[in-house]
Structure formats: C-alpha cells, structure tokens
Amino acid sequence: MNPILTLLVALMLVGTVTTAEAQMDPTTVAIDPSVSHQTIQGFGTCYIDWSRGMRPEYRDPAFFDLVVNDLGMSLVRQQMQDELEPVNDDGDPDNFNWDGFMVADVGSGWSFAERMAFMEEFKKRGVTRFIMSPWTPPAFMKTNRASRFGGYLRADMIDEYAEYMAANIILAKKNHDIDIGYVTVQNELLFVQPYHSCLYNPYVLRESVRALMRKFQKEGITTRILMPEDMMFADRMLAYIGPTMADPETRNFPGGFCTHRQGGFAEVARWRGATRAFGREDWMTETSGHAQTWDGALKMACDMHDYLVAGDYAAWIYWQISDGPGAAAYALLIDGDPARSPKYHAAKHFYRFVRPGAVRVAGGSNQASLLVSAFRHDVDGTLTLVLINNSDAQRQVQLTIGGESPPASYDVHRSTSEDRCKSVGAWRPGQGLVVPPKSILTLQGASAALRTRDAIDEWPASWTPPPGSEGQKWGVAGGPRLKTQDPTDTFSPLHHAILAGRYGDIDRLLKAGADVNAPAMSGWTPLHAAAACFSNDTSRQDSPLTKYDILRRVLDARADVNVRTDDGWTALHAAAANSHTAWMQKPEDLVRRIADLAAAGVDVNARDVAGRTAL
C-alpha cells in the first residue's frame, strides 16, 4: 500500500488533519518503557452511604457488572463504621469480646454485614482489593463523647481504637472472606464537620500508628497502614507525618502515605520531593468536585495525570461510584447511567486499561497542554499510553517508543465531547497520530518481550481465621435496643444544639426550660458538652458567636460546675481535653473557657477515675 495513503487512513481513524494544522510543527511525544517509576495498585471509588438503605443501582447485579467489567474498577474503599462497637466491648484492648461487636443493624439503618455484602458483589466479579477508612472512632473513645462535630481520640483510648480497627479487619475476613489490605488511620483528620469526624494532632497520629503496628502484629494481621489522609497541602501533610517518621519504631510502619486531592501538579511534586527518601507509596484515597460535563471530565483526567506523574501515586479513588443528579459533582455516575456521565468515560481511560501491577514508565511531550503518561505491565505484556489534549487546538503528534521489541500495533480509544471512550482503530509506530482538541486518547499494545513476570504482587491476605472456626459467624445482630447504648443517642436537644454550636437554638431551649444539668448516658451534661464544644456559630457574619460564648450561655443558666461523669470528668477536664487550636479556632476562646470554669468554682484538682486532673 502507498505509504502516504497508509498515513491518511491512520489519521482518519484517530482524528482529522486540516491543511493549516498539517503545516504546523508536530507535537513530539517520546516513551521509554525501560525507565520505571511507581507500581499501580488500582483505580476505584468509595461506597459511603449515610442514608437508610442503599441506592437502587447498588442492589442491581447489572450495575456491578458495568463498573467492574466495563469501567474496570479494581479497588473499593469502604467506611469503617463506628456503630460496629457502640460501647466498649469489655474494657480490655488485648481481648476481643465478640458479643460486643454489632455486625447487623444497630437501629440506624446501617450494618457492617450489609456493607460487607456490597463488597462481596465486587469480589464475585474478580475485584480483591479493598481498603477501609474510619471517619471517627466510636463516641465513647472521644473527648466530646460524640461521633460528629470533631472531638479528639482520647489518649487513654488509643489501644482500644487499635482493637476496634483490628476487629473490623478480622470480622470482614471471618464473616465475609473480604481482605482489607489497607486501612487509613483517620479520614480528613483536621476537619470539624456535622458528619462523622475526628481531629488528630501529629503526636496522637504517631501513637495511633504505634498502637496499630503492635495490635496487628499481636493478632497476625498483615493489613497495611496509610496515613495521614489530610488534604494535599504539602506543608500540613509533612507536619502530620513528621513525628511518625522521626520515631525509631513508627518510622517502620507497614504501608505508605495517603492524601485527598487538593493541590495540583506543583504541590504534588513538592510533596513527592520532600518524602521520596522515605521510600513509601503514595495513594490518593478521595477526590470529587468535578462537574458531570465533558469539561469537568477532562479536568478530572488532568488531575489524575498530575498525581500519577508529578507524585508517583500508586492508587486513585473517586468519592462515590454513583449518586443522584444533585450530587453529580461527587460521583462518577449519575443514577448508574453511563449515558449521562461523561466522567465515567474519562475515568475508563485509566481504570480499564491501566491494571493493578502496571508500572508507570518515562514519557512526555514538548507541549504543556498535551499530557502524557505511560504504563508497562510486566505480566500482561502490555504498554498503555494515555494522552490528554487539554487545549482547544488539535495536535498532530509524532510518537516515538523506545525500548527493546515494543508492541508493533496499538488499539486506540478516544473520548471527546461527542465520543465516549470509543474504539477508533489501530495505530502503528511510524504512522501519524492526531489528538483532537479537548480529548483523551488511550493506546494499548502487547508484546511478548514485555512479559517478564508470571504474576503481580499479591494483595495482603489481611488475617487467617483460626483452625476450627470454619462456618462460624462472629459478632451479634444488634438492634435498636443495643443502639441506644451509644452515648450520642441519649443526648437531649440541648446537648445536640451545643455539639453543633447553634447558639440561637441553645438560647431558645434554655429560655424554654431545658435542664442544663440533665445528664446523657455516662453522666455527660450540657455543661460538659459546652466545655468540649468544637463548633462556632457563624450564622451572624457581622458578629459570629464562639465556643466561649456557648459555654458562657450554659454557665449563666446555673449549671453545676462540679458535676462528674461516670469516669470522673468535670467540665474542666472536658475543656482541657478539647482545647483545639488548629482549624478556624482562636486560642483566646479556649483560654477564656478554662478561666471562666475556674472562676465559677470548679475543683481544679478534681481527679477522674484514672487519677488524672485537668492539668
């Protein structure tokens, strides 16, 4: 065949060339499969559902077939729910009392068993890579006695927290044969949120890592640890990992670093440069915020490129698999329908073609707007190239691929505002290649010379059930009666208003006669809640009300300043343990809170049941 005709046919398959563009200097792209970077662990999404029951598509087998076999999901992130242990199982972190772990419905519409059944659907279809992230420790472990609106993990509960996390891993394996290969220590550990949340300082993070290391070793758990799971602000992330990586024991924790997407290419590159010497994998464990339009989908693909190339990230996880139209920016799919979901098709260029075990290799272009990433799979023998044209101009590309015996032919898939990861024929080295404006192209070829391994590294087996336990199920069914053992479930409306920092509601409730000394379960009074409150009332922009104002209002209602909780905490203990200054908090509000309690006559030398004073 005439070589010119061959070139024109190839260009017709993957794009068209105008006369003006044909006269332009071509964009050059060079790939070197012999230069290796990070190994890919997978691409996935989360299943997080805080409503009663699941979305309809989550109960449809065809949905799971779609996202596994068409999209190519290889990794699933799941919430580690605090409802699994609503009260302390037995007070001994070295012993599991399995009757204290509620694996079925605990009266809230959620259940550990149902969430695991969701993951079982993926495993039936060949997905074996599962991770879990806690949004909060159980309320009884926290300084504010609540799962929501911040609070800290109590220092005396760190070992109990390690037991709780180990229980999640063991029950997932024992009851459902799900291997939780990785856990994160805490989801977004610097946010005070109305949903489940908890704050860590870098030293409690280090001690939590230490406790997890020791507990996992004691129980024979091989699950790996990811941290700090903060947003990608490099300096903040570095501050969080500093104490852990400086400690002779914790610096050897099994696992790597993880973040949620925030900064772009430059910020990720800075983080990677600062942490490269630690030799750890980096994971992006949550992102969202991309419009469900083609422009939004293209932006998402560019973000994926930034983390994979600038940060050597080994995994990429989107927030939700599917959601309704009102939450389209937070999910890959709208109502499980690919036809309404451009992001689904943009993600497929990576999810479907870049499989676990692939190694990113050297590649780049001479045009900043043409983003290039390349991946060699030593087991499948494939070479995969992803080209993203983020400009309004069509790019005529001269693509050269080095190395010994690279693939002789590549299947090409293209996405544009019109095409949806569409197969558009084949490309062979030496031919021209046109990348349309605002488009993504994935090229994949195979070569026997690239097959240099028999198998990829195995996913951690997490834990091995003891002999003789076959067929047994651990944990108990739970139910509404057991759910009420959670301290938060016994909060009065006044407790809840204080927890949320809603000053207007607090004022109205007190004026209506709400009992300022009425204790919730464990003796936690509204005064304790006010002393522990993390939330400000910002509804009045001109003069926002602070946590100090909230405490002052409760004190003025003649609260008993020396009332004790069941474990001996006064309001001063609560104020000292909840003196958080890191996120939108003024230190003077916390100082005044403590000073006013002392001035009101609280016993500053009062000891709790463990003998600790507020000091």
C-alpha positions in Angstrom: 0.0 0.0 0.0 1.2 3.5 -0.8 2.8 4.9 2.5 1.1 8.3 2.1 -2.3 6.5 1.8 -1.4 4.4 4.9 -0.8 7.6 6.9 -4.0 9.2 5.8 -6.0 6.1 6.7 -4.4 6.0 10.2 -5.2 9.7 10.7 -8.8 9.2 9.7 -9.1 6.5 12.3 -8.0 8.7 15.2 -8.7 12.3 14.0 -8.7 14.6 11.1 -6.0 17.0 10.0 -6.7 20.4 8.5 -4.4 22.0 5.9 -3.2 24.6 8.4 -2.6 22.0 11.1 -0.7 19.8 8.7 1.7 22.7 8.1 2.3 23.2 11.8 5.3 21.7 13.6 4.1 18.4 15.0 3.9 17.8 18.8 6.6 15.2 19.7 5.9 12.5 22.3 8.6 10.1 23.5 8.1 7.0 25.6 10.8 4.9 27.2 9.5 1.7 28.6 12.8 0.8 30.2 12.6 3.6 32.8 10.4 2.6 35.7 8.5 4.6 38.2 5.7 3.6 40.6 3.7 0.4 40.5 -0.1 0.9 40.2 -2.2 -0.6 43.0 -5.5 0.2 41.4 -8.2 2.7 40.4 -11.5 2.8 42.3 -14.2 4.6 44.2 -15.9 4.6 47.6 -19.1 3.2 48.9 -20.2 5.6 51.6 -24.0 5.7 52.2 -25.3 7.7 55.2 -28.9 7.3 54.2 -31.2 4.5 55.2 -30.7 1.7 52.8 -28.7 1.7 49.5 -29.3 3.4 46.2 -31.3 1.3 43.8 -28.4 0.7 41.4 -26.4 -0.7 44.3 -28.8 -3.6 44.5 -28.8 -4.3 40.8 -26.4 -7.0 39.6 -26.1 -5.3 36.2 -24.6 -2.3 37.9 -21.7 -4.3 39.4 -21.2 -6.0 36.0 -20.9 -2.5 34.5 -18.5 -0.9 36.9 -16.2 -4.0 37.1 -16.3 -5.3 33.5 -16.8 -2.1 31.5 -15.4 0.7 33.7 -12.7 -1.5 35.1 -12.8 -0.7 38.8 -10.1 -2.6 40.6 -10.2 -1.0 44.1 -13.0 -0.3 46.5 -12.9 2.0 49.6 -15.4 1.4 52.4 -16.2 3.4 55.5 -15.2 1.8 58.8 -18.3 2.5 60.8 -18.2 3.4 64.4 -21.6 1.7 65.0 -19.7 -1.7 65.0 -18.7 -1.0 68.6 -21.3 1.4 70.2 -19.9 0.7 73.7 -16.6 -0.7 74.9 -16.7 -4.5 74.2 -15.1 -5.3 77.6 -12.6 -2.6 78.6 -9.6 -4.8 77.7 -7.9 -3.8 74.4 -6.0 -7.1 74.4 -9.2 -9.2 74.3 -12.0 -9.3 71.8 -15.4 -9.8 73.3 -17.2 -10.6 70.0 -20.6 -10.2 71.7 -19.8 -6.6 72.0 -19.4 -6.0 68.2 -22.7 -5.3 66.4 -22.4 -6.7 62.8 -26.0 -6.4 61.9 -28.5 -3.5 62.1 -27.8 -1.3 65.2 -31.0 0.7 64.8 -29.8 3.3 62.4 -30.4 1.5 59.1 -26.8 0.7 58.6 -25.0 -2.6 59.3 -21.5 -3.9 59.0 -22.9 -7.1 57.3 -24.7 -5.1 54.6 -21.7 -3.0 53.8 -19.6 -6.2 53.5 -22.2 -7.8 51.3 -21.8 -4.8 49.0 -18.0 -5.6 48.8 -18.8 -9.3 48.2 -20.5 -8.3 44.9 -17.2 -6.9 43.7 -15.3 -10.0 44.8 -17.7 -12.2 42.9 -16.6 -10.3 39.8 -12.9 -10.7 40.4 -12.1 -7.5 42.5 -10.0 -8.4 45.5 -8.6 -5.0 46.5 -10.4 -3.4 49.4 -9.5 -0.7 51.8 -11.3 0.9 54.8 -11.2 4.4 56.3 -12.6 5.4 59.7 -14.5 8.8 59.8 -14.5 8.7 63.6 -13.7 6.4 66.5 -16.8 5.2 68.4 -18.2 8.0 70.6 -17.1 6.5 73.9 -13.5 6.8 72.8 -13.7 10.6 72.1 -13.1 13.7 74.1 -16.5 15.1 73.1 -18.4 11.8 73.6 -19.9 12.2 70.1 -19.2 10.8 66.6 -19.8 14.2 64.9 -18.5 17.7 65.1 -14.9 16.9 65.7 -13.6 15.9 69.1 -10.3 14.1 69.6 -9.4 10.4 70.1 -8.8 10.2 73.8 -5.2 9.4 74.6 -6.2 6.7 77.0 -8.4 5.1 74.3 -5.7 4.7 71.6 -5.2 1.0 72.3 -9.0 0.5 72.3 -9.1 2.2 68.9 -6.4 -0.2 67.6 -8.6 -3.1 68.9 -11.7 -1.6 67.1 -9.8 -1.3 63.8 -8.4 -4.8 64.1 -12.0 -6.1 64.8 -13.2 -4.5 61.5 -10.4 -6.4 59.6 -11.0 -9.7 61.4 -14.8 -9.6 61.0 -14.5 -8.7 57.3 -12.3 -11.7 56.7 -14.0 -14.2 59.2 -17.6 -13.5 58.2 -17.3 -12.4 54.6 -13.9 -13.5 53.3 -13.0 -9.9 52.4 -9.4 -9.0 52.7 -9.0 -5.4 53.9 -5.5 -5.0 52.6 -5.1 -1.4 53.7 -6.6 0.8 56.4 -6.2 4.6 56.9 -5.8 5.9 60.4 -8.4 8.7 60.1 -10.4 10.3 57.2 -9.6 14.1 56.9 -8.1 14.4 60.4 -8.3 18.2 60.7 -12.0 19.0 60.0 -14.8 19.7 62.4 -17.8 18.5 60.5 -21.5 17.9 61.1 -21.0 14.4 59.8 -18.8 11.8 61.4 -15.4 13.5 62.1 -12.4 13.5 64.4 -9.3 15.5 64.8 -5.7 14.3 65.4 -2.6 16.2 66.2 0.7 14.8 64.8 1.6 13.1 68.1 -1.7 11.3 68.6 -1.4 10.2 64.9 2.1 8.8 65.7 0.8 6.9 68.8 -2.2 5.6 66.8 0.3 4.2 64.2 2.3 2.6 67.0 -0.8 1.0 68.6 -1.9 -0.3 65.2 1.5 -1.8 64.5 1.6 -3.6 67.8 -2.0 -4.8 67.7 -1.7 -6.0 64.1 1.5 -7.9 64.9 -0.1 -9.5 68.0 -3.2 -10.6 66.1 -1.4 -11.8 63.0 -2.9 -9.1 60.8 -1.0 -8.3 57.7 -3.1 -5.3 56.7 -1.0 -2.2 55.8 -1.5 1.3 57.1 -2.0 4.5 55.2 -1.7 8.0 56.7 -2.2 10.9 57.2 -5.2 11.2 54.8 -5.2 15.0 55.0 -5.8 17.3 52.1 -2.9 17.8 49.7 -1.3 20.8 51.4 2.3 19.7 51.4 3.4 21.6 54.5 0.5 20.4 56.5 1.0 16.8 55.4 4.6 17.0 56.3 3.8 18.3 59.7 1.5 15.4 60.3 3.9 12.6 59.3 6.9 14.3 61.0 6.7 12.7 64.4 5.9 9.2 63.0 8.8 9.3 60.6 11.2 10.6 63.3 10.4 7.8 65.8 12.6 4.7 65.6 9.7 2.3 65.9 6.9 4.0 64.0 9.1 5.1 61.0 9.0 1.4 60.1 5.2 1.1 59.9 4.0 -1.2 57.2 2.3 0.9 54.5 2.5 4.3 53.0 1.2 7.8 52.7 -2.2 8.9 51.5 -4.0 12.2 50.8 -7.2 13.6 49.4 -6.8 15.7 46.2 -6.3 19.4 46.8 -3.1 20.9 45.3 -2.2 20.4 41.6 0.9 19.3 39.8 3.4 21.7 41.6 2.1 20.9 45.1 2.1 17.2 44.5 5.6 17.3 43.1 6.8 19.3 46.1 5.3 16.7 48.4 6.9 13.9 46.4 10.3 15.6 46.5 10.1 16.0 50.3 9.1 12.4 51.0 10.9 10.4 48.3 13.7 9.4 50.8 11.2 7.5 52.9 10.6 5.1 50.0 6.8 4.9 50.6 3.9 4.5 48.2 1.5 7.4 47.9 -2.2 6.9 47.5 -5.0 9.4 46.6 -7.8 8.0 48.6 -10.6 10.5 47.8 -11.5 13.2 45.4 -14.6 14.8 43.9 -15.9 18.2 42.8 -15.7 17.7 39.0 -18.8 18.7 37.1 -20.6 15.9 35.2 -19.8 17.6 31.9 -17.1 16.9 29.3 -15.1 19.9 30.6 -15.5 18.5 34.2 -14.5 15.0 33.0 -11.4 16.4 31.2 -10.4 18.3 34.4 -10.7 15.1 36.3 -8.5 13.3 33.9 -5.9 16.1 34.1 -6.0 15.8 37.9 -5.4 12.0 37.6 -2.4 12.7 35.4 -1.0 15.3 37.9 -1.0 12.8 40.8 0.2 9.8 38.8 3.1 11.7 37.1 4.1 14.5 39.5 3.5 12.5 42.6 4.2 8.9 41.5 0.8 8.0 43.1 0.0 4.2 43.2 -3.7 4.5 43.5 -6.6 6.9 42.7 -10.0 6.7 44.3 -13.0 8.8 43.5 -15.5 9.7 46.2 -18.6 7.9 45.1 -19.4 5.3 42.4 -22.9 6.7 41.7 -25.3 9.3 43.1 -28.3 11.4 42.1 -28.2 14.4 39.8 -28.0 16.8 42.7 -24.7 15.2 43.7 -23.3 14.7 40.2 -20.0 16.5 41.1 -19.3 13.9 43.7 -19.7 10.7 41.7 -18.5 9.0 38.5 -22.1 8.1 37.6 -25.5 9.7 37.7 -28.0 7.2 38.8 -25.8 4.4 37.5 -26.3 5.6 33.9 -23.1 5.9 31.7 -25.0 7.8 29.1 -25.5 10.8 31.5 -22.0 10.5 33.0 -19.0 11.9 31.0 -16.7 11.4 34.0 -17.3 7.7 33.8 -15.9 7.5 30.3 -12.9 9.8 31.1 -12.1 7.6 34.1 -12.3 4.5 31.9 -9.2 5.6 30.0 -7.2 4.8 33.2 -9.4 2.4 35.1 -10.0 -0.1 32.3 -6.6 0.0 30.6 -4.1 0.6 33.4 -4.5 -2.5 35.6 -3.0 -3.3 39.0 0.6 -4.3 38.7 1.3 -1.9 35.9 4.5 0.2 36.2 4.5 3.8 35.1 7.3 4.4 32.7 9.0 7.5 31.3 7.1 9.6 28.8 6.3 13.2 27.9 5.6 15.7 25.2 7.0 19.1 24.1 3.6 20.7 24.5 2.5 21.6 28.0 -1.2 21.2 27.1 -0.6 17.6 25.8 -0.3 15.5 28.9 1.3 12.1 28.6 1.5 9.1 30.9 2.7 5.6 30.0 2.4 2.2 31.8 4.2 -1.1 31.2 2.5 -4.3 32.5 5.2 -7.0 33.0 2.6 -9.8 33.4 0.1 -8.9 30.7 2.9 -7.8 28.4 1.1 -4.6 27.5 2.2 -1.0 27.0 -0.5 1.6 27.6 -0.3 5.3 26.7 -2.8 7.9 27.9 -2.7 11.3 26.0 -4.8 14.2 27.2 -5.1 17.2 25.0 -6.3 20.0 27.3 -6.2 22.7 24.7 -8.6 24.0 22.1 -6.2 23.1 19.3 -5.9 19.8 17.5 -2.4 18.2 18.0 -0.6 16.4 15.2 1.7 14.0 17.1 5.0 12.4 16.3 5.1 9.5 18.7 8.3 7.5 19.3 8.5 4.5 21.6 11.9 3.2 22.7 13.0 0.0 24.4 13.6 -3.5 23.0 10.7 -5.1 21.0 7.9 -2.7 21.9 4.4 -3.6 20.6 4.0 -3.4 16.8 0.4 -2.2 17.0 -1.8 -0.3 19.4 -5.6 -0.3 19.8 -6.8 3.3 20.2 -9.8 4.5 22.3 -10.9 8.1 22.1 -13.1 10.4 24.2 -14.2 13.9 23.2 -17.3 15.9 23.9 -19.0 13.6 21.3 -17.2 10.3 21.7 -17.2 8.1 24.8 -14.1 6.0 25.1 -14.8 4.9 21.6 -12.7 2.3 19.8 -11.2 4.1 16.7 -9.0 1.5 15.2 -5.2 0.9 15.4 -2.0 2.8 15.4 1.4 1.5 14.4 4.8 3.1 15.1 5.9 5.4 12.3 2.3 6.5 11.5 1.0 9.9 12.2 -1.3 10.5 15.2 -3.8 13.3 15.7 -5.2 14.1 19.1 -8.4 16.2 18.8 -9.0 19.3 21.0 -10.3 18.6 24.5 -9.8 14.9 24.1 -8.3 11.8 25.7 -6.7 9.0 23.7 -5.6 5.7 25.2 -3.3 3.5 23.1 -2.6 -0.1 24.2 -0.4 -2.7 22.6 1.0 -6.0 23.6 4.4 -7.6 23.1 5.8 -11.0 24.3 9.1 -9.2 25.1 7.3 -7.2 27.8 6.1 -10.3 29.7 8.9 -10.6 32.3 6.9 -11.8 35.3 4.4 -14.6 36.0 2.2 -12.8 38.5 1.8 -9.4 40.1 2.4 -8.8 43.8 -0.3 -10.3 45.9 -2.8 -8.2 47.8 -2.3 -8.6 51.6 -4.3 -11.6 52.9 -5.2 -9.4 56.0 -5.7 -12.2 58.5 -6.1 -16.0 58.8 -9.1 -17.4 60.7 -8.1 -19.9 63.5 -8.5 -23.7 62.8 -11.9 -25.0 63.9 -13.7 -21.7 63.3 -15.0 -22.7 59.9 -18.6 -21.9 59.3 -18.9 -19.7 62.5 -20.0 -16.1 62.3 -18.7 -13.7 64.9 -20.4 -10.6 66.3 -24.0 -10.1 67.2 -27.1 -8.9 65.5 -27.6 -5.7 67.4 -30.9 -3.9 67.1 -32.5 -0.6 68.3 -32.1 -1.6 72.0 -28.4 -2.0 71.6 -28.0 1.1 69.5 -29.2 3.2 72.5 -26.0 2.3 74.3 -24.2 4.8 72.1 -23.8 7.9 74.3 -24.8 10.2 71.5 -28.2 8.5 71.2 -29.1 9.7 74.8 -28.2 13.3 74.1 -31.0 15.8 74.8 -31.9 18.5 72.2 -29.8 20.9 74.3 -26.8 18.5 74.1 -27.2 18.3 70.3 -27.5 22.1 69.9 -24.4 22.6 71.9 -22.5 20.0 70.0 -23.4 21.7 66.7 -22.6 25.2 68.0 -26.1 26.5 67.3 -26.2 29.4 69.8 -29.7 30.5 68.8 -31.2 27.1 69.4 -29.3 26.8 72.7 -30.7 30.2 73.9 -34.2 29.2 72.9 -34.0 25.8 74.6 -32.7 27.3 77.8 -35.4 30.0 77.8 -38.0 27.3 77.3 -36.8 25.5 80.5 -34.3 22.9 79.2 -32.5 21.3 82.1 -28.9 22.5 82.0 -27.8 19.7 84.4 -29.6 16.7 82.8 -27.0 14.1 82.0 -26.9 11.9 79.0 -25.5 8.4 79.2 -22.2 8.2 81.1 -23.1 11.4 83.0 -22.3 13.8 80.2 -24.2 17.0 80.9 -24.8 20.1 78.7 -22.0 21.8 80.6 -19.6 19.1 79.7 -20.8 19.4 76.1 -20.3 23.2 76.2 -16.8 22.8 77.7 -15.9 20.3 74.9 -17.6 22.1 72.0 -15.6 22.4 68.8 -18.1 24.4 66.8 -18.7 28.1 66.4 -22.0 29.7 65.4 -21.1 31.6 62.2 -24.7 32.4 61.2 -24.2 36.0 62.1 -21.5 37.2 59.8 -21.1 40.5 61.5 -20.5 39.1 65.0 -20.1 35.3 65.0 -20.6 33.6 68.3 -17.7 31.4 69.5 -17.4 28.3 71.6 -16.6 30.5 74.5 -20.0 32.3 74.1 -21.7 28.9 74.1 -20.0 27.9 77.4 -20.8 31.3 78.9 -24.5 30.9 78.0 -24.7 27.5 79.7 -22.8 28.7 82.7 -25.2 31.6 83.1 -28.1 29.1 83.2 -26.7 28.0 86.6 -25.1 24.8 85.5 -23.4 22.7 88.3 -19.7 23.2 87.6 -18.6 20.3 89.7 -20.9 17.6 88.4 -18.9 14.5 87.4 -19.3 12.0 84.5 -19.2 8.3 85.3 -15.5 8.2 84.7 -14.9 11.3 86.9 -14.6 14.1 84.4 -15.6 17.6 85.4 -16.3 20.3 82.8 -12.7 21.4 83.3 -11.4 18.0 82.3 -13.6 18.3 79.2 -12.4 21.9 78.4 -8.7 20.9 78.7 -9.1 17.7 76.6 -10.8 19.7 73.8 -8.6 22.7 73.5 -8.2 22.5 69.8 -6.5 25.5 68.1 -5.6 24.2 64.6 -8.7 24.8 62.4 -10.6 28.1 62.5 -10.2 28.3 66.3 -9.0 31.2 68.4 -6.7 30.2 71.3 -8.2 33.0 73.5 -11.6 31.4 73.3 -10.2 28.2 74.8 -8.2 30.1 77.5 -11.3 32.1 78.5 -13.4 28.9 78.6 -11.0 27.4 81.1 -10.6 30.6 83.1 -14.4 31.0 83.5 -14.8 27.5 84.7 -12.1 28.1 87.3 -13.7 31.4 88.3 -17.1 29.6 88.6 -15.7 27.4 91.4 -14.8 24.1 89.6 -12.4 22.0 91.6 -9.2 22.4 89.6 -7.6 19.5 91.4 -10.5 17.0 90.8 -9.3 13.6 89.7 -11.0 11.3 87.3 -11.3 7.5 87.9 -7.7 7.1 86.5 -6.4 9.7 88.9 -5.9 12.5 86.3 -6.6 16.1 87.0 -7.4 18.6 84.2 -3.8 19.7 84.3 
